[in-house]
Amino acid sequence: MKLTVITPDKLAYEGDVTAVTVPGSAGSFQILKDHAAIVSTLEDGKVIIKNINDELVIIIKGGVVEVKDNNIIILAEGIVEN
């Protein structure tokens, strides 16, 4: 799957992933290969990005996620920098 995380300021992440967990408005959910097409609003929280070798956590300030044909696009309102 391909994941793209975009904020109004920058491209925060782009790459191939095996799983993504997002903070949906009705609760966190995980996106795996061949997930049904979906558009969902996101709350403030952790986006957990997993690929074959490791795991990355990005903390977002709300946004929207779209999943279609193994492409995941997260439009985040902002990212909390560590």
C-alpha positions in Angstrom: 0.0 0.0 0.0 1.1 3.6 -0.5 0.7 6.2 2.2 0.8 9.9 1.8 0.5 12.3 4.8 0.1 16.0 3.8 -0.3 19.1 5.9 -1.0 22.6 4.7 2.7 23.3 5.2 4.5 20.2 3.8 4.5 16.6 2.7 5.0 14.9 6.0 5.3 11.3 4.8 5.3 9.3 1.6 6.1 5.6 1.2 5.0 2.0 1.1 3.4 0.6 4.2 2.0 -2.7 5.5 -0.5 -1.2 8.0 -1.7 2.2 9.2 -3.7 3.0 12.4 -5.5 6.3 12.4 -7.5 8.2 15.1 -10.9 8.2 13.6 -13.7 10.4 15.0 -15.6 7.3 16.2 -12.4 5.6 17.4 -9.1 4.4 16.1 -9.1 2.0 13.2 -6.5 0.1 11.2 -6.1 0.1 7.5 -4.6 -3.1 5.9 -4.1 -4.2 2.3 -7.3 -4.3 0.2 -9.3 -2.2 2.7 -12.7 -1.1 1.5 -12.8 2.4 0.0 -13.5 4.9 2.8 -13.4 8.6 3.7 -13.3 9.5 7.4 -12.6 12.5 9.6 -9.8 12.2 12.0 -9.3 13.5 15.6 -6.1 14.7 17.2 -3.9 11.7 17.9 -1.4 9.1 16.7 -1.0 7.8 13.2 0.9 4.6 13.6 2.7 3.6 10.3 4.0 0.1 10.0 6.2 -1.2 7.2 8.2 -4.4 6.9 11.2 -3.2 9.0 9.9 -0.7 11.5 7.1 1.5 13.0 6.8 5.3 12.9 4.4 7.4 14.9 3.2 10.8 13.7 0.9 12.9 16.0 -1.6 14.8 14.0 -4.0 17.7 14.8 -7.2 16.3 13.2 -7.8 15.9 9.5 -9.3 13.5 6.9 -8.3 10.1 5.6 -9.2 8.6 2.2 -8.5 5.0 1.3 -9.0 3.8 -2.3 -7.3 1.0 -4.3 -4.5 0.5 -1.7 -3.7 4.2 -1.7 -4.1 6.0 1.6 -4.1 9.8 1.8 -4.1 11.6 5.1 -4.8 15.4 5.0 -3.8 16.5 8.4 -4.6 20.0 9.8 -1.1 19.9 11.4 1.5 17.8 13.0 2.9 18.0 16.5 6.6 18.2 16.3 8.7 16.4 18.9 
